[in-house]
Amino acid sequence: MINRVYFQNHSSRNSVNLRLIGRCVGTSSGLPGVAVRRESARCDRCVRSLRRRLLGAVVRRGDSLVAAPPNGERRQDKMENEGNPHCPGDKHEEEERLEKEHFWKIINAFRYYRIYAHERVTRSEKQFQSLPAAHQKLLPNFLPHVKRLRQCIEHNYEILKAIINNCNHMFENKEYGVIDMEADLGQLKPASTFDMDKLKSTIKQFVRDWSDDGKAERDACYRPIIEEIVKHFPPDECNPADMNILVPGAGLGRLAWEIARLGYSCQGNEWSLYMLFCSHFVLNRCTGVNTMTLYPWIHQFSNNKRSADQIRPVHFPDVNSHSLPSHTNFSMTAGDFQEIYTEPNTWDCVATCFFIDTAHNVVDYIETIWKILKHGGIWINLGPLLYHFENMANEKSIELSYEDIRHCILQFGFKIEVEKNSVPSTYTENDQSMLKYLYDCVFFVARKPLHLPSLNGFPPVNS
Ligand SMILES: C[S@@+](CC[C@H](N)C(=O)[O-])C[C@H]1O[C@@H](n2cnc3c(N)ncnc32)[C@H](O)[C@@H]1O
């Protein structure tokens, strides 16, 4: 069996190991309407700290990583706990517990999918059966369609089982016990609607990232970013492997993978375990092209022109995910972008796609990107501003217009070199649906200047 693909292809082996560095206690898939879950019963300061730290895992190909938090994490923990009477004890034990709890909550959600999806179909079936017999007779295709929906659910469930199979070994320095998909089905805890929504969104993410059906969407979103990378770091003028490119909020990893495919050293970063389980699967477990099938649209009961549209399959991966050139430096970190990336002047390029609106405070993201970019490095961004925490009670959410963000970017010292204010694109679009969302995205390339000008003899802000 092929072992892991995510990543840093330091060795010529076709395997990648994933090592837990920090902790995982919560998640934000970052998909529209999805956010960090707050454990309100806990000490607020600890929860804040834990949430920032989250996972901190690195998936990489072929070698081991240090099982220690990134620099500065422990220092920060210490500072956060000093004088905190609520958490005098061993906070790491608590984190460990929360992280495991979170891991099993996501596994539970994957396992619960089958029950959840069938219940939804049962609802439709019952509604249909409540119709007068004469009306039912007018709709001879309805019940056969329901039967097919149930078959699709069973199939999706098999894929979900395959995805979480071995996830307990995803982190090479961390074991979570045995995942037995069939065991204790009776004792399975109902997953929340929130978690089921996240799972359904993640299933649709396969379409965007790893199917032929997602090509138009990838061309709209990823291609402009890739073209700028190639323009700024032309392979005939530099050694792409020397260029370090970071993709925060990498989703299922396709953009990062495409960048790595061109020979650049690329690291994706992702927070959500839903995404990480699935990207681990597609990058490490899938072999061949279009060998897997999912039915991503079966959960959509409205806006179907034809019943067949609801049950149409999507095949993945549309490329052989193991086809990266040997010695490609491709890695992936799991955890909070702001928490993991603290090292100044490290990256030649940071590429964000549908990401900056996942921030509680987008200025924090800008500050982090400014800090971690090398002098002369570029930030490429494409996406809308659908602020993920906007409607979340008790969640900080600073919703800035692009105008304000732009002003902020310039204040930090970035020079905007390319800017397009209207790039139409979709996100996990069902192209047969009668309802479609079109984002009118902004796209820009902003450079951290090679030499920072001093202001009245003082260094520039945040230099
Ligand atoms: C809207 S999705 C975009 C995914 C991908 N870039 C794409 O274009 O398909 C945003 C992603 O950012 C991730 N995310 C949100 N906050 C994050 C954080 N603080 N650190 C790392 N990833 C984060 C989410 O889990 C989600 O996968």
The ligand as an SDF file (V2000), in Angstrom:
LIG
                    3D

 27 29  0  0  0  0  0  0  0  0999 V2000
  -13.0160   28.4520    2.0520 C   0  0  0  0  0  0  0  0  0  0  0  0
  -11.8410   27.2070    2.3590 S   0  0  0  0  0  0  0  0  0  0  0  0
  -10.7200   27.3770    0.9800 C   0  0  0  0  0  0  0  0  0  0  0  0
   -9.9120   26.1580    0.7500 C   0  0  0  0  0  0  0  0  0  0  0  0
   -8.9700   26.2380   -0.4770 C   0  0  0  0  0  0  0  0  0  0  0  0
   -8.0190   27.2980   -0.3330 N   0  0  0  0  0  0  0  0  0  0  0  0
   -9.7770   26.4100   -1.7390 C   0  0  0  0  0  0  0  0  0  0  0  0
   -9.6740   27.4660   -2.3670 O   0  0  0  0  0  0  0  0  0  0  0  0
  -10.5040   25.4920   -2.0790 O   0  0  0  0  0  0  0  0  0  0  0  0
  -10.8670   27.9080    3.6720 C   0  0  0  0  0  0  0  0  0  0  0  0
   -9.9540   26.8800    4.2940 C   0  0  0  0  0  0  0  0  0  0  0  0
   -9.1620   27.5130    5.2870 O   0  0  0  0  0  0  0  0  0  0  0  0
   -9.0650   26.6420    6.4180 C   0  0  0  0  0  0  0  0  0  0  0  0
   -8.7640   27.4890    7.5800 N   0  0  0  0  0  0  0  0  0  0  0  0
   -9.5890   28.3690    8.1940 C   0  0  0  0  0  0  0  0  0  0  0  0
   -8.9490   28.9920    9.1830 N   0  0  0  0  0  0  0  0  0  0  0  0
   -7.6950   28.4950    9.2070 C   0  0  0  0  0  0  0  0  0  0  0  0
   -6.5480   28.7460    9.9950 C   0  0  0  0  0  0  0  0  0  0  0  0
   -6.5680   29.6490   10.9690 N   0  0  0  0  0  0  0  0  0  0  0  0
   -5.4240   28.0620    9.7360 N   0  0  0  0  0  0  0  0  0  0  0  0
   -5.3850   27.1430    8.7310 C   0  0  0  0  0  0  0  0  0  0  0  0
   -6.4430   26.8690    7.9420 N   0  0  0  0  0  0  0  0  0  0  0  0
   -7.5790   27.5320    8.1770 C   0  0  0  0  0  0  0  0  0  0  0  0
  -10.3940   25.9700    6.4650 C   0  0  0  0  0  0  0  0  0  0  0  0
  -10.3840   24.7920    7.2310 O   0  0  0  0  0  0  0  0  0  0  0  0
  -10.6980   25.7590    4.9990 C   0  0  0  0  0  0  0  0  0  0  0  0
  -10.2370   24.5320    4.5380 O   0  0  0  0  0  0  0  0  0  0  0  0
  1  2  1  0
  2  3  1  0
  2 10  1  0
  3  4  1  0
  4  5  1  0
  5  6  1  0
  5  7  1  0
  7  8  2  0
  7  9  1  0
 10 11  1  0
 11 12  1  0
 11 26  1  0
 12 13  1  0
 13 14  1  0
 13 24  1  0
 14 15  1  0
 14 23  1  0
 15 16  2  0
 16 17  1  0
 17 18  1  0
 17 23  2  0
 18 19  1  0
 18 20  2  0
 20 21  1  0
 21 22  2  0
 22 23  1  0
 24 25  1  0
 24 26  1  0
 26 27  1  0
M  CHG  2   2   1   9  -1
M  END
$$$$
